[in-house]
Amino acid sequence: MIKNKDLVLTPEYIKTRIQIDIYNAVKTHMTDTGNGANDIAKNTGLNTKTVKDAERCNFNGTLDEMVKLLVGVGAFPMLAFGVYTRKEN
């Protein structure tokens, strides 16, 4: 079984955390403004599929699309990178 401290260092976990954050930003915007996926797509220049993927917590677009989407819903990404060293047993 994978340990919690090792799990957070996996690409799958990191991707899932980012998708959840994007989902939360999009859904919050939709709830607060009443805008749907079509409205967000129109306002950001993205296609509706990209916005709907984010709404389903399945965003897998480019970095450019992610930034456009988040800025379009009023969420500004704040990234922090750290260096982690895995200790081998």
C-alpha positions in Angstrom: 0.0 0.0 0.0 1.3 3.4 -0.9 2.0 5.8 2.0 0.3 9.2 2.1 3.6 11.1 1.9 4.5 9.1 -1.2 1.1 9.6 -2.8 1.3 13.4 -2.9 4.4 13.1 -5.0 2.8 11.1 -7.8 1.9 12.7 -11.1 -1.6 11.3 -10.8 -2.2 13.0 -7.4 -0.8 16.3 -8.6 -3.0 16.3 -11.8 -6.1 15.4 -9.7 -5.5 18.2 -7.3 -5.1 20.7 -10.2 -8.3 19.4 -11.8 -10.2 19.7 -8.5 -9.0 23.3 -8.1 -10.1 24.1 -11.7 -13.4 22.4 -11.1 -14.0 24.4 -7.9 -13.2 27.7 -9.6 -15.5 27.0 -12.6 -18.4 25.8 -10.5 -18.1 28.7 -8.1 -18.1 31.2 -11.0 -21.2 29.4 -12.5 -23.0 29.5 -9.2 -22.2 33.1 -8.4 -22.9 34.5 -11.9 -25.4 32.1 -13.4 -23.2 31.7 -16.4 -23.1 28.3 -18.1 -20.4 26.6 -20.0 -21.5 28.3 -23.3 -21.2 31.7 -21.7 -17.8 31.0 -20.2 -16.6 29.6 -23.6 -17.8 32.7 -25.4 -16.2 35.1 -22.9 -12.8 33.2 -22.9 -12.5 32.3 -26.5 -12.3 28.6 -25.5 -14.5 25.9 -27.0 -17.5 24.7 -25.0 -16.0 21.2 -24.7 -13.0 22.5 -22.8 -15.2 24.3 -20.3 -17.5 21.3 -19.9 -14.5 19.1 -19.3 -13.5 21.4 -16.5 -17.0 21.4 -15.2 -16.8 17.5 -15.0 -13.5 17.7 -13.3 -11.8 16.2 -16.4 -9.8 19.2 -17.7 -6.9 18.1 -19.7 -6.2 21.1 -21.8 -3.0 23.1 -22.5 -1.5 25.5 -20.0 -2.7 28.3 -22.2 -6.3 27.0 -22.1 -6.0 26.6 -18.3 -4.9 30.2 -17.8 -7.6 31.6 -20.1 -10.3 29.5 -18.3 -9.2 30.5 -14.8 -8.7 34.2 -15.6 -12.1 34.1 -17.4 -13.8 32.9 -14.2 -11.9 35.3 -12.0 -9.6 32.8 -10.5 -5.9 33.6 -10.7 -3.6 30.5 -10.3 -1.0 30.8 -7.7 1.6 28.1 -8.3 4.4 27.2 -5.9 7.0 24.7 -6.8 9.1 22.8 -4.3 11.9 20.3 -4.6 11.2 17.0 -3.1 13.6 14.2 -2.6 12.3 10.6 -2.4 14.2 8.5 0.1 14.7 4.9 -1.2 14.3 2.2 1.4 
